[in-house]
Amino acid sequence: MGEDISGIDEVQALLAGQDYVCGRALATVTFLALKLGRPLFLEGEAGTGKTEIAKAIAAALGRDLIRLQCYEGLDAASAVYEWNFAEQMIAIRTAEAVGFEGAGADRIALKDELFSEHYLIERPLLQAMRPHVSGPPVLLIDEIDRTDEPFEAFLLEALSDYQVTIPEIGTIHAARPPIVILTSNRTREVHDALKRRCLYHWVDYPTFDREIEILHARAPEASEKLSREVVGFVQKLRTEDLFKRPGVAETIDWAKCLLALDVIELSPEVIADTIGAILKYQDDIQRLQGSEAKRILDEVRAELGPVG
């Protein structure tokens, strides 16, 4: 799995090679998860890079990335497998057309065929248990907090033994367990039993210097002046009374939008024109109308001082 990774510094270097900038604490827990074969549970505000680390790990290790996007109402069947009913019905109609009698050996043979792996549609959890040419895949269970407790209980069992059961076929066990990363935006508390199964890390908003480093990696075309103003403005917004504070993903998106518009420095007018890149709720956008954006920008420039 990650047995060939020598240490924390190598993890940071591997992730940096994928333009993912992380601190020592996150690199440490990632190294331990890889080394010990433990699931990694990442919790924090939306847009702080939890999902991106799974992508970066998969790319850095050359592994397949399998993503289970969680949602309200997700059940075990949808996460593991389902049968291709349309193909099964075609097979039944074909059997009837060629004189299928519906009894005895013919009936048993047809049933065995209909519920064979030929008609099985594999969903993320089952896919993750299968052998992969590149080695154990990275299984990203994204936004686990959107599901309910019964699914958590099922997931706990599946991750304990790294196996899933299909009644018509049997139990499928992973010969080599996948690298499992779970994320949560903490819209609700995830049960302690699942967290205890994992190594845990809270992914917070980065410091100013760390966010500058991230922006340099993801939007290297941005000048030092524009990068500092963008990060300073977004970090100042996070201290305001907003319904949804912008994450690092929004910082990167905003910088790229400004670059596309050939903006070299922020202004109240530019902020008003592009505010939809960082704020996603109308009530929050209205708070920055008029002189409010200028006030925040002036505060940012006063704190930053002259570049260089």
Backbone hydrogen bonds in HBPLUS format (Angstrom, degrees):
<---DONOR---> <-ACCEPTOR-->    atom                        ^
c    i                          cat <-CA-CA->   ^        H-A-AA   ^      H-
h    n   atom  resd res      DA  || num        DHA   H-A  angle D-A-AA Bond
n    s   type  num  typ     dist DA aas  dist angle  dist       angle   num
A0005-ILE N   A0002-GLY O   3.10 MM   3  5.56 166.2  2.12 115.6 119.3     1
A0011-VAL N   A0007-GLY O   3.25 MM   4  6.64 149.3  2.35 143.0 151.4     2
A0011-VAL N   A0008-ILE O   3.07 MM   3  5.08 116.6  2.49  94.9 110.4     3
A0012-GLN N   A0008-ILE O   3.01 MM   4  6.38 161.4  2.05 156.4 160.5     4
A0013-ALA N   A0009-ASP O   2.94 MM   4  6.17 154.7  2.00 144.5 151.9     5
A0014-LEU N   A0010-GLU O   2.81 MM   4  6.01 159.7  1.85 150.5 155.8     6
A0015-LEU N   A0011-VAL O   2.95 MM   4  6.16 165.2  1.98 154.3 157.9     7
A0016-ALA N   A0012-GLN O   2.84 MM   4  5.94 155.4  1.90 144.3 152.2     8
A0017-GLY N   A0013-ALA O   2.93 MM   4  6.12 140.8  2.09 141.0 151.1     9
A0018-GLN N   A0015-LEU O   2.88 MM   3  5.16 148.7  1.98 105.2 115.4    10
A0020-TYR N   A0015-LEU O   2.89 MM   5  5.09 160.0  1.93 140.2 137.9    11
A0019-ASP N   A0016-ALA O   2.94 MM   3  4.79 155.4  2.00 110.6 110.6    12
A0027-ALA N   A0023-GLY O   3.09 MM   4  6.27 160.5  2.13 149.6 155.8    13
A0028-THR N   A0024-ARG O   2.86 MM   4  5.99 147.0  1.97 146.1 155.2    14
A0029-VAL N   A0025-ALA O   3.12 MM   4  6.43 165.7  2.15 152.0 153.7    15
A0030-THR N   A0026-LEU O   3.01 MM   4  6.10 150.8  2.10 144.5 153.1    16
A0031-PHE N   A0027-ALA O   2.92 MM   4  6.06 157.0  1.97 143.0 149.2    17
A0032-LEU N   A0028-THR O   2.99 MM   4  6.27 161.1  2.02 151.9 156.7    18
A0033-ALA N   A0029-VAL O   2.98 MM   4  6.10 155.0  2.04 140.3 147.1    19
A0034-LEU N   A0030-THR O   3.01 MM   4  6.24 159.1  2.05 150.6 155.7    20
A0035-LYS N   A0031-PHE O   2.82 MM   4  5.96 162.1  1.86 152.7 158.4    21
A0036-LEU N   A0032-LEU O   2.82 MM   4  5.75 164.0  1.85 149.4 153.6    22
A0037-GLY N   A0033-ALA O   2.98 MM   4  5.51 122.6  2.32 129.7 141.0    23
A0038-ARG N   A0033-ALA O   3.08 MM   5  4.76 136.6  2.28 127.4 137.0    24
A0199-LEU N   A0039-PRO O   2.86 MM 160  6.28 161.9  1.89 161.3 163.4    25
A0040-LEU N   A0180-VAL O   2.89 MM 140  6.27 161.4  1.93 148.7 153.5    26
A0182-LEU N   A0040-LEU O   2.79 MM 142  6.12 162.3  1.82 155.9 162.0    27
A0041-PHE N   A0199-LEU O   2.73 MM 158  5.90 174.1  1.73 166.5 168.6    28
A0201-HIS N   A0041-PHE O   2.98 MM 160  6.39 143.1  2.12 168.6 171.1    29
A0042-LEU N   A0182-LEU O   2.77 MM 140  6.07 173.5  1.78 163.7 163.5    30
A0184-SER N   A0042-LEU O   2.93 MM 142  6.40 135.0  2.14 154.8 161.8    31
A0043-GLU N   A0201-HIS O   3.07 MM 158  6.43 163.9  2.09 155.5 160.4    32
A0203-VAL N   A0043-GLU O   2.70 MM 160  5.91 161.3  1.73 158.7 165.2    33
A0044-GLY N   A0184-SER O   3.08 MM 140  6.55 148.2  2.19 159.2 169.0    34
A0248-VAL N   A0047-GLY O   2.65 MM 201  5.53 125.0  1.94 143.7 151.0    35
A0249-ALA N   A0047-GLY O   3.26 MM 202  5.14 153.6  2.34 129.7 137.0    36
A0053-ILE N   A0049-GLY O   3.31 MM   4  6.38 141.9  2.47 139.0 145.2    37
A0054-ALA N   A0051-THR O   3.17 MM   3  5.61 129.8  2.44 106.9 118.4    38
A0056-ALA N   A0052-GLU O   2.86 MM   4  6.10 155.5  1.92 150.2 157.6    39
A0057-ILE N   A0053-ILE O   2.86 MM   4  6.02 159.0  1.91 148.3 153.2    40
A0058-ALA N   A0054-ALA O   3.05 MM   4  6.21 167.1  2.06 149.3 152.8    41
A0059-ALA N   A0055-LYS O   3.01 MM   4  6.18 162.5  2.04 147.2 152.1    42
A0060-ALA N   A0056-ALA O   2.82 MM   4  5.93 159.8  1.86 148.5 154.9    43
A0061-LEU N   A0057-ILE O   2.94 MM   4  6.03 156.3  2.00 151.7 156.9    44
A0062-GLY N   A0058-ALA O   2.94 MM   4  5.79 114.5  2.38 134.4 149.7    45
A0063-ARG N   A0058-ALA O   2.84 MM   5  4.80 152.2  1.92 144.5 148.1    46
A0062-GLY N   A0059-ALA O   3.30 MM   3  5.02 146.1  2.42  91.8 101.6    47
A0138-VAL N   A0064-ASP O   2.81 MM  74  6.17 166.7  1.83 170.3 173.9    48
A0066-ILE N   A0138-VAL O   2.84 MM  72  6.09 173.2  1.84 165.2 166.9    49
A0140-LEU N   A0066-ILE O   2.78 MM  74  6.08 163.3  1.80 161.1 166.8    50
A0068-LEU N   A0140-LEU O   2.73 MM  72  6.03 171.3  1.74 168.6 170.7    51
A0142-ASP N   A0068-LEU O   2.93 MM  74  6.06 142.6  2.07 143.2 155.1    52
A0070-CYS N   A0142-ASP O   3.02 MM  72  5.87 163.9  2.05 156.2 161.2    53
A0074-LEU N   A0071-TYR O   3.14 MM   3  5.66 159.0  2.19 137.6 136.1    54
A0079-ALA N   A0075-ASP O   3.17 MM   4  6.43 143.4  2.31 146.7 157.3    55
A0079-ALA N   A0076-ALA O   3.10 MM   3  5.13 125.0  2.42  95.9 110.4    56
A0080-VAL N   A0076-ALA O   2.94 MM   4  6.06 133.3  2.16 149.2 161.8    57
A0081-TYR N   A0077-ALA O   2.94 MM   4  5.58 140.6  2.09 140.8 151.6    58
A0125-LEU N   A0079-ALA O   2.98 MM  46  5.90 156.0  2.04 169.7 167.1    59
A0123-ARG N   A0080-VAL O   2.92 MM  43  4.78 158.4  1.96 132.6 127.8    60
A0082-GLU N   A0121-ILE O   3.09 MM  39  5.32 143.7  2.23 143.2 152.6    61
A0121-ILE N   A0082-GLU O   2.84 MM  39  5.32 161.8  1.87 174.9 178.8    62
A0085-PHE N   A0083-TRP O   2.97 MM   2  5.61 120.3  2.34 110.5  93.9    63
A0084-ASN N   A0119-TYR O   2.91 MM  35  5.33 161.3  1.95 161.9 164.5    64
A0088-GLN N   A0084-ASN O   2.97 MM   4  6.25 154.8  2.04 151.8 160.1    65
A0089-MET N   A0085-PHE O   2.88 MM   4  6.08 156.5  1.94 151.2 156.1    66
A0090-ILE N   A0086-ALA O   3.12 MM   4  6.40 152.9  2.19 143.8 151.0    67
A0091-ALA N   A0087-GLU O   2.98 MM   4  6.24 155.4  2.05 146.0 152.5    68
A0092-ILE N   A0088-GLN O   2.97 MM   4  6.28 150.6  2.06 146.3 154.3    69
A0093-ARG N   A0089-MET O   2.93 MM   4  6.17 163.9  1.95 151.0 155.0    70
A0094-THR N   A0090-ILE O   2.87 MM   4  6.05 153.7  1.94 147.3 155.1    71
A0095-ALA N   A0091-ALA O   2.95 MM   4  6.12 155.1  2.01 142.8 149.4    72
A0096-GLU N   A0092-ILE O   2.96 MM   4  6.24 156.8  2.01 149.6 155.7    73
A0097-ALA N   A0093-ARG O   2.97 MM   4  6.18 149.1  2.06 141.9 150.4    74
A0098-VAL N   A0094-THR O   3.16 MM   4  6.45 136.5  2.36 143.6 153.8    75
A0100-PHE N   A0095-ALA O   2.85 MM   5  5.17 141.3  2.01 143.0 145.7    76
A0099-GLY N   A0096-GLU O   3.21 MM   3  5.28 162.0  2.24 106.8 108.8    77
A0108-ILE N   A0104-GLY O   3.24 MM   4  6.62 160.0  2.28 151.3 156.8    78
A0109-ALA N   A0105-ALA O   2.88 MM   4  6.03 162.4  1.91 153.4 158.5    79
A0110-LEU N   A0106-ASP O   2.93 MM   4  6.09 157.9  1.98 148.3 154.1    80
A0111-LYS N   A0107-ARG O   2.98 MM   4  6.16 161.6  2.01 148.1 153.3    81
A0112-ASP N   A0108-ILE O   2.94 MM   4  6.15 162.3  1.97 149.9 154.6    82
A0113-GLU N   A0109-ALA O   2.97 MM   4  6.17 149.0  2.06 141.4 150.2    83
A0114-LEU N   A0110-LEU O   2.82 MM   4  6.06 164.0  1.85 155.4 159.5    84
A0115-PHE N   A0111-LYS O   3.09 MM   4  6.25 150.4  2.18 149.5 156.1    85
A0116-SER N   A0113-GLU O   3.22 MM   3  5.20 141.1  2.38 118.1 111.7    86
A0119-TYR N   A0116-SER O   3.14 MM   3  5.98 152.3  2.22 121.7 126.2    87
A0120-LEU N   A0117-GLU O   3.16 MM   3  4.75 163.9  2.19  99.4 103.6    88
A0126-LEU N   A0123-ARG O   3.09 MM   3  5.68 119.8  2.47 120.0 133.6    89
A0127-GLN N   A0123-ARG O   2.97 MM   4  6.06 166.5  1.98 158.7 162.4    90
A0128-ALA N   A0124-PRO O   2.91 MM   4  6.08 151.0  2.00 150.5 157.5    91
A0129-MET N   A0126-LEU O   3.05 MM   3  5.22 137.5  2.23 101.5 113.4    92
A0130-ARG N   A0127-GLN O   3.23 MM   3  5.37 148.7  2.33 101.7 110.7    93
A0135-GLY N   A0132-HIS O   3.03 MM   3  5.24 158.3  2.07 109.0 116.0    94
A0179-ILE N   A0137-PRO O   2.85 MM  42  6.17 160.7  1.89 159.1 163.5    95
A0139-LEU N   A0179-ILE O   2.67 MM  40  5.87 155.4  1.73 149.1 158.1    96
A0181-ILE N   A0139-LEU O   2.91 MM  42  6.21 165.3  1.94 160.8 161.2    97
A0141-ILE N   A0181-ILE O   2.85 MM  40  6.16 162.6  1.88 155.0 161.0    98
A0183-THR N   A0141-ILE O   3.06 MM  42  6.48 154.5  2.13 155.8 154.5    99
A0146-ARG N   A0143-GLU O   3.03 MM   3  5.83 168.4  2.05 122.6 125.8   100
A0144-ILE N   A0183-THR O   2.86 MM  39  6.15 152.4  1.94 177.5 168.8   101
A0147-THR N   A0144-ILE O   3.15 MM   3  5.75 164.4  2.17 117.0 121.6   102
A0152-GLU N   A0148-ASP O   3.19 MM   4  6.52 153.2  2.27 146.1 154.2   103
A0153-ALA N   A0149-GLU O   2.91 MM   4  6.19 157.5  1.96 156.9 162.1   104
A0154-PHE N   A0150-PRO O   3.06 MM   4  6.36 157.0  2.12 144.6 150.4   105
A0155-LEU N   A0151-PHE O   2.85 MM   4  6.05 160.5  1.89 150.7 156.5   106
A0156-LEU N   A0152-GLU O   2.84 MM   4  6.08 151.8  1.92 149.9 157.5   107
A0157-GLU N   A0153-ALA O   3.25 MM   4  6.53 156.2  2.31 145.2 149.9   108
A0158-ALA N   A0154-PHE O   2.95 MM   4  6.25 160.3  1.99 151.7 157.7   109
A0159-LEU N   A0155-LEU O   2.87 MM   4  6.01 158.7  1.92 153.2 157.8   110
A0160-SER N   A0156-LEU O   3.04 MM   4  6.06 129.5  2.30 135.1 147.7   111
A0161-ASP N   A0157-GLU O   3.45 MM   4  6.70 158.6  2.50 151.1 152.3   112
A0162-TYR N   A0158-ALA O   2.76 MM   4  5.29 121.6  2.10 132.7 149.0   113
A0174-ALA N   A0162-TYR O   2.97 MM  12  5.79 175.7  1.97 173.2 171.9   114
A0164-VAL N   A0172-ILE O   3.02 MM   8  5.47 156.0  2.08 147.9 152.7   115
A0172-ILE N   A0164-VAL O   2.76 MM   8  5.47 170.9  1.76 174.1 173.1   116
A0166-ILE N   A0170-GLY O   2.85 MM   4  5.12 177.5  1.85 140.5 141.0   117
A0169-ILE N   A0166-ILE O   2.87 MM   3  5.37 145.0  1.99 119.5 130.4   118
A0170-GLY N   A0166-ILE O   2.58 MM   4  5.12 159.0  1.62 155.4 161.7   119
A0194-LEU N   A0191-HIS O   3.16 MM   3  5.75 132.8  2.40 112.3 122.2   120
A0195-LYS N   A0191-HIS O   3.33 MM   4  6.71 161.9  2.36 148.3 153.5   121
A0196-ARG N   A0192-ASP O   2.80 MM   4  5.98 156.0  1.86 157.6 163.4   122
A0197-ARG N   A0194-LEU O   3.13 MM   3  5.28 137.5  2.32  99.4 111.1   123
A0198-CYS N   A0195-LYS O   2.93 MM   3  5.26 154.8  2.00 109.3 117.6   124
A0211-GLU N   A0207-THR O   2.89 MM   4  6.06 158.0  1.94 152.7 158.7   125
A0212-ILE N   A0208-PHE O   2.95 MM   4  6.21 151.1  2.03 150.7 159.1   126
A0213-GLU N   A0209-ASP O   3.01 MM   4  6.27 154.9  2.08 144.1 150.8   127
A0214-ILE N   A0210-ARG O   2.93 MM   4  6.25 151.7  2.01 145.4 153.2   128
A0215-LEU N   A0211-GLU O   2.87 MM   4  6.07 160.0  1.91 146.4 151.7   129
A0216-HIS N   A0212-ILE O   2.89 MM   4  6.14 155.0  1.95 150.1 156.8   130
A0217-ALA N   A0213-GLU O   3.13 MM   4  6.36 145.0  2.25 139.5 148.4   131
A0217-ALA N   A0214-ILE O   3.09 MM   3  5.13 121.0  2.45  94.0 108.8   132
A0218-ARG N   A0214-ILE O   2.93 MM   4  6.22 153.2  2.01 151.3 158.9   133
A0219-ALA N   A0215-LEU O   2.67 MM   4  5.42 154.6  1.73 149.8 155.6   134
A0222-ALA N   A0219-ALA O   3.13 MM   3  5.96 165.1  2.15 125.0 128.8   135
A0227-SER N   A0223-SER O   2.89 MM   4  6.00 163.4  1.92 152.0 157.4   136
A0228-ARG N   A0224-GLU O   3.00 MM   4  6.10 162.6  2.03 147.2 151.4   137
A0229-GLU N   A0225-LYS O   3.04 MM   4  6.26 156.8  2.10 147.4 154.0   138
A0230-VAL N   A0226-LEU O   2.87 MM   4  6.01 164.6  1.89 154.3 158.6   139
A0231-VAL N   A0227-SER O   2.97 MM   4  6.09 175.0  1.97 153.9 155.6   140
A0232-GLY N   A0228-ARG O   2.87 MM   4  5.80 157.1  1.93 139.6 147.4   141
A0233-PHE N   A0229-GLU O   2.85 MM   4  5.91 156.8  1.91 145.4 151.6   142
A0234-VAL N   A0230-VAL O   2.97 MM   4  6.18 167.3  1.98 154.2 157.5   143
A0235-GLN N   A0231-VAL O   2.87 MM   4  5.97 164.0  1.90 152.3 157.3   144
A0236-LYS N   A0232-GLY O   2.98 MM   4  6.09 147.1  2.09 138.8 147.8   145
A0237-LEU N   A0233-PHE O   2.90 MM   4  6.19 148.3  2.00 145.4 154.6   146
A0238-ARG N   A0234-VAL O   3.11 MM   4  6.45 144.0  2.25 145.7 154.5   147
A0239-THR N   A0236-LYS O   3.08 MM   3  5.44 153.2  2.15 107.1 115.4   148
A0240-GLU N   A0237-LEU O   2.92 MM   3  5.18 156.1  1.98 109.4 117.3   149
A0242-LEU N   A0240-GLU O   3.01 MM   2  5.69 125.1  2.32 108.1  92.3   150
A0250-GLU N   A0247-GLY O   3.14 MM   3  5.34 124.8  2.46  98.2 111.0   151
A0251-THR N   A0247-GLY O   3.20 MM   4  6.60 149.0  2.30 142.0 150.8   152
A0251-THR N   A0248-VAL O   3.06 MM   3  4.92 115.0  2.50  91.8 108.0   153
A0252-ILE N   A0248-VAL O   3.02 MM   4  6.36 162.0  2.05 157.8 160.4   154
A0253-ASP N   A0249-ALA O   2.97 MM   4  6.20 161.8  2.01 145.9 151.5   155
A0254-TRP N   A0250-GLU O   2.85 MM   4  5.94 163.0  1.88 149.9 154.3   156
A0255-ALA N   A0251-THR O   3.04 MM   4  6.26 164.1  2.07 149.8 154.0   157
A0256-LYS N   A0252-ILE O   3.05 MM   4  6.28 159.4  2.09 150.3 155.8   158
A0257-CYS N   A0253-ASP O   2.93 MM   4  6.21 150.9  2.01 147.6 156.0   159
A0258-LEU N   A0254-TRP O   2.90 MM   4  6.19 160.3  1.94 155.2 160.3   160
A0259-LEU N   A0255-ALA O   2.94 MM   4  6.19 153.7  2.01 146.7 154.1   161
A0260-ALA N   A0256-LYS O   2.97 MM   4  6.17 149.8  2.07 141.7 149.7   162
A0261-LEU N   A0257-CYS O   3.14 MM   4  6.43 132.4  2.37 138.8 151.0   163
A0261-LEU N   A0258-LEU O   3.13 MM   3  5.09 132.5  2.37  93.2 106.2   164
A0263-VAL N   A0258-LEU O   2.95 MM   5  5.25 172.6  1.96 155.1 152.6   165
A0262-ASP N   A0259-LEU O   3.02 MM   3  4.90 161.2  2.06 103.5 108.0   166
A0271-ILE N   A0267-SER O   2.91 MM   4  6.13 165.3  1.93 161.3 165.7   167
A0272-ALA N   A0268-PRO O   2.98 MM   4  6.13 157.7  2.03 141.9 147.8   168
A0273-ASP N   A0269-GLU O   3.02 MM   4  6.27 150.5  2.11 145.9 153.8   169
A0274-THR N   A0270-VAL O   3.08 MM   4  6.22 139.4  2.25 146.5 156.5   170
A0275-ILE N   A0271-ILE O   2.91 MM   4  5.47 111.1  2.40 149.7 159.9   171
A0277-ALA N   A0274-THR O   2.97 MM   3  5.88 170.1  1.98 129.6 132.3   172
A0278-ILE N   A0275-ILE O   3.07 MM   3  5.70 155.3  2.13 116.0 122.4   173
A0279-LEU N   A0275-ILE O   2.99 MM   4  6.10 163.1  2.01 164.4 169.9   174
A0284-ASP N   A0281-TYR O   3.05 MM   3  5.42 121.3  2.41 105.7 119.5   175
A0285-ILE N   A0281-TYR O   3.03 MM   4  6.37 156.6  2.08 151.4 158.9   176
A0286-GLN N   A0282-GLN O   2.88 MM   4  6.08 158.1  1.92 153.9 158.9   177
A0287-ARG N   A0284-ASP O   3.18 MM   3  5.25 130.5  2.44  95.7 108.5   178
A0288-LEU N   A0285-ILE O   3.02 MM   3  5.48 148.5  2.12 109.5 118.6   179
A0289-GLN N   A0286-GLN O   3.16 MM   3  5.23 165.1  2.19 110.3 111.3   180
A0295-ARG N   A0291-SER O   2.93 MM   4  6.18 154.0  2.00 150.9 158.3   181
A0296-ILE N   A0292-GLU O   3.08 MM   4  6.37 164.2  2.10 153.4 156.0   182
A0297-LEU N   A0293-ALA O   2.94 MM   4  6.09 163.6  1.97 149.0 154.1   183
A0298-ASP N   A0294-LYS O   2.84 MM   4  5.98 159.0  1.88 150.7 156.0   184
A0299-GLU N   A0295-ARG O   3.04 MM   4  6.29 153.3  2.11 145.0 152.2   185
A0300-VAL N   A0296-ILE O   2.92 MM   4  6.20 155.5  1.98 150.4 157.4   186
A0301-ARG N   A0297-LEU O   2.97 MM   4  6.23 165.1  1.99 153.5 156.5   187
A0302-ALA N   A0298-ASP O   2.98 MM   4  6.11 152.2  2.06 143.9 151.6   188
A0303-GLU N   A0299-GLU O   3.04 MM   4  6.25 150.4  2.13 144.9 152.2   189
A0304-LEU N   A0300-VAL O   2.86 MM   4  6.07 154.5  1.93 152.3 160.2   190
A0305-GLY N   A0301-ARG O   2.94 MM   4  5.81 160.2  1.98 144.4 149.3   191
